[in-house]
Amino acid sequence: MARSSDRKLSAEDRILWGKVARSVTPMPGKALEDEFDEPEEFAQLLDAPPPAPARPSDTQPSRQRHPDQPRPQHGIDLPTRTKLAKGRLPIEGKVDLHGLTQSEAHALLLSFLHRAHADGRRHVLVVTGKGSSLGSDGVLRRAVPAWFATPAFRGLVGGYEAASRRHGGGGAIYVRLRRAGGV
């Protein structure tokens, strides 16, 4: 690593440092070194007022949704999640996807959710696992939330959230199923 005395400041850094240095009062017996010459265009940039913020309509996309686009996925509300985490609201089913390939896990999860939905269950637990390699998420841990946004799952899943530590933490997901009537 280069020592700070060996590094050269860029023109912009020198300009900025010069503005800072000129804004302070030197200690008694010390003089301000006048080595911070500002090129004219940088001085104009630094002294110019900040640009006006862009209007929200210019930077944000339209909120209107195309009929073919999926509705945004919502999580489970906090009171429900808290009750699930503390065991005050029963988890009515559980599926463990450990050790399965993505295609096996997809088929098993879809059939499990169809059965649970048909049985009128409301909250289930999907165990994906945390992944086997250090420092990376598991394949299923990343894939399952993406599957919930697909048309096959959208009619079944009303919301999902990461499970609490006692139910598997980052390796499990609480899923709220839609009501059988389509709500």
C-alpha positions in Angstrom: 0.0 0.0 0.0 1.3 3.4 -0.9 2.0 5.9 1.8 -0.1 9.0 1.9 2.9 11.2 1.1 3.6 9.1 -2.0 0.1 9.5 -3.5 -0.8 12.4 -5.8 -4.2 14.0 -5.5 -6.4 14.3 -8.5 -7.2 17.7 -9.8 -10.7 17.5 -8.3 -9.3 16.4 -4.9 -6.8 19.2 -4.9 -9.6 21.7 -5.6 -11.8 20.3 -2.9 -8.8 20.3 -0.4 -8.0 23.9 -1.4 -11.6 25.0 -0.6 -11.4 23.2 2.8 -8.0 24.6 3.6 -9.1 28.2 2.8 -12.1 27.8 5.0 -10.1 27.3 8.2 -8.0 29.7 10.2 -4.3 28.8 10.3 -2.7 28.1 13.7 -0.6 31.0 15.1 2.8 31.0 13.3 1.6 28.9 10.4 0.6 30.2 7.0 -1.7 28.7 4.5 0.2 27.2 1.6 -1.2 28.6 -1.6 -0.5 25.6 -3.8 -4.1 24.8 -4.6 -4.6 26.6 -7.9 -8.0 25.8 -9.2 -8.6 25.5 -13.0 -11.4 27.9 -14.0 -13.9 25.2 -15.0 -13.5 23.3 -11.7 -13.9 26.5 -9.7 -17.2 27.3 -11.6 -18.4 23.7 -10.9 -17.6 24.0 -7.2 -19.2 27.4 -6.8 -22.3 26.6 -8.8 -25.5 25.8 -6.9 -26.4 22.1 -6.8 -28.6 20.9 -9.6 -32.3 20.9 -8.8 -33.6 17.4 -8.0 -35.4 15.6 -10.8 -39.2 15.5 -10.6 -40.5 12.2 -9.5 -42.4 11.6 -12.7 -39.2 11.9 -14.6 -37.2 9.3 -12.7 -39.8 6.8 -11.5 -41.6 4.5 -13.8 -45.3 4.6 -14.1 -47.2 2.8 -11.3 -49.8 1.5 -13.7 -49.5 -2.2 -14.3 -50.0 -4.0 -17.6 -52.6 -6.7 -17.3 -50.1 -9.4 -18.3 -47.7 -8.4 -15.6 -47.8 -10.2 -12.2 -49.1 -8.3 -9.2 -46.3 -7.3 -6.8 -45.7 -10.0 -4.2 -46.5 -8.8 -0.6 -45.0 -10.3 2.5 -46.9 -11.5 5.5 -48.1 -8.7 7.8 -46.0 -8.3 11.0 -48.7 -9.4 13.5 -49.2 -12.7 11.6 -45.5 -13.2 11.2 -45.0 -12.6 14.9 -47.7 -15.1 15.8 -46.2 -17.7 13.5 -42.7 -17.2 14.9 -44.0 -17.5 18.5 -46.1 -20.6 17.7 -49.4 -18.8 18.5 -50.6 -19.4 15.0 -50.3 -23.0 13.8 -48.2 -23.9 10.8 -50.6 -26.2 9.0 -48.1 -28.0 6.8 -44.4 -28.3 6.1 -42.4 -29.4 3.0 -38.6 -30.1 3.1 -36.8 -29.5 -0.2 -33.3 -30.4 1.1 -31.2 -32.4 -1.3 -33.6 -32.1 -4.3 -32.7 -30.7 -7.7 -34.5 -27.6 -8.9 -36.9 -29.5 -11.1 -37.7 -32.0 -8.4 -38.1 -29.2 -5.8 -40.4 -27.2 -8.1 -42.7 -30.2 -8.8 -42.8 -31.2 -5.1 -43.5 -27.6 -3.9 -46.2 -27.0 -6.5 -48.0 -30.3 -5.7 -47.7 -29.6 -1.9 -49.1 -26.1 -2.3 -52.0 -27.3 -4.5 -52.9 -30.0 -1.8 -52.6 -27.5 1.1 -54.7 -24.9 -0.8 -57.3 -27.5 -1.6 -57.4 -28.6 2.0 -58.1 -25.0 3.1 -54.7 -24.6 4.9 -53.6 -21.0 5.4 -50.0 -21.0 6.6 -47.3 -23.5 5.7 -43.5 -23.8 6.0 -41.2 -24.4 3.1 -37.7 -25.6 4.1 -35.2 -24.8 1.4 -32.0 -25.1 3.4 -29.3 -22.5 3.6 -27.0 -23.9 0.9 -23.9 -26.1 1.2 -21.1 -23.7 0.1 -19.8 -21.1 2.5 -20.5 -17.5 1.7 -23.3 -18.1 -0.8 -27.0 -18.7 -0.7 -28.4 -22.0 -1.6 -29.9 -22.5 -5.1 -33.3 -23.4 -3.7 -33.2 -20.5 -1.2 -32.9 -18.1 -4.1 -35.1 -20.0 -6.5 -38.2 -20.5 -4.4 -39.2 -16.8 -3.9 -38.7 -16.3 -7.7 -41.1 -19.3 -8.3 -43.8 -17.7 -6.2 -44.0 -14.8 -8.7 -44.7 -17.2 -11.6 -48.2 -17.9 -12.9 -48.2 -21.5 -11.6 -47.8 -20.3 -8.0 -49.4 -16.9 -8.1 -52.9 -18.2 -7.6 -51.8 -20.2 -4.5 -49.4 -17.9 -2.7 -50.7 -14.8 -0.9 -47.4 -13.8 0.7 -44.2 -15.1 2.1 -41.5 -14.1 4.6 -38.3 -15.6 5.9 -39.0 -17.9 8.8 -38.0 -17.2 12.4 -34.9 -18.8 13.8 -36.9 -21.5 15.6 -38.4 -22.6 12.3 -35.3 -22.6 10.3 -34.3 -19.0 9.9 -32.8 -18.1 6.6 -33.3 -21.7 5.4 -37.1 -21.7 5.6 -40.0 -19.6 4.4 -43.4 -18.9 5.9 -46.0 -19.1 3.1 -49.5 -17.7 3.5 -51.8 -19.4 1.0 -54.7 -17.6 -0.6 -58.2 -18.5 0.5 -59.8 -21.3 -1.5 -62.4 -18.9 -2.7 -59.7 -17.0 -4.7 -59.3 -14.1 -2.2 
